[in-house]
Amino acid sequence: MTSTRAIVAHGPFKKGQWKLEDLKLRDLGEDEVLVKMVASGLCHTDLVIGDEEPGPGIVYPKVLGHEGEIYPEH
């Protein structure tokens, strides 16, 4: 099983409910690949959606950060 670290929102940031956590990833399917991310950014949408109270379309927990760059290994 593969593990990683991620910012996980368990509720709104303004209530201190974001944490950096160690996570275990599920096994990959036959039609999936694992991409190694060494850094990721939070965009404006992450900040807005991650600071909302739970409700229609706002579900917790969730992993934030999806903007990354791909660099070939040297």
HUFENQUI-V202105 format. One record per residue. SS is DSSP state (~ for helix, > for strand, _ for the rest). NEAR is the number of other C-alpha atoms within 12 Angstrom. Layout:
BEGIN
SS_NEAR ; SS_NEAR
END
This chain:
BEGIN
__10 ; __14 ; >_14 ; >_21 ; >_21 ; >_26 ; >_28 ; >_27 ; >_31 ; __26 ; __27 ; __27 ; ~_24 ; ~_16 ; ~_14 ; __14 ; __21 ; >_24 ; >_22 ; >_18 ; >_19 ; >_14 ; >_17 ; >_13 ; __14 ; __12 ; __13 ; __13 ; __9 ; __7 ; __7 ; __9 ; __9 ; __16 ; __15 ; __17 ; __19 ; __18 ; __18 ; __19 ; >_19 ; __20 ; __15 ; ~_14 ; ~_15 ; ~_25 ; ~_22 ; ~_16 ; ~_27 ; __34 ; __26 ; __23 ; __21 ; __18 ; >_12 ; __9 ; __10 ; >_19 ; __19 ; __23 ; __21 ; >_26 ; >_28 ; __33 ; __25 ; __20 ; >_16 ; __16 ; __13 ; __12 ; __11 ; __9 ; __7 ; __3
END
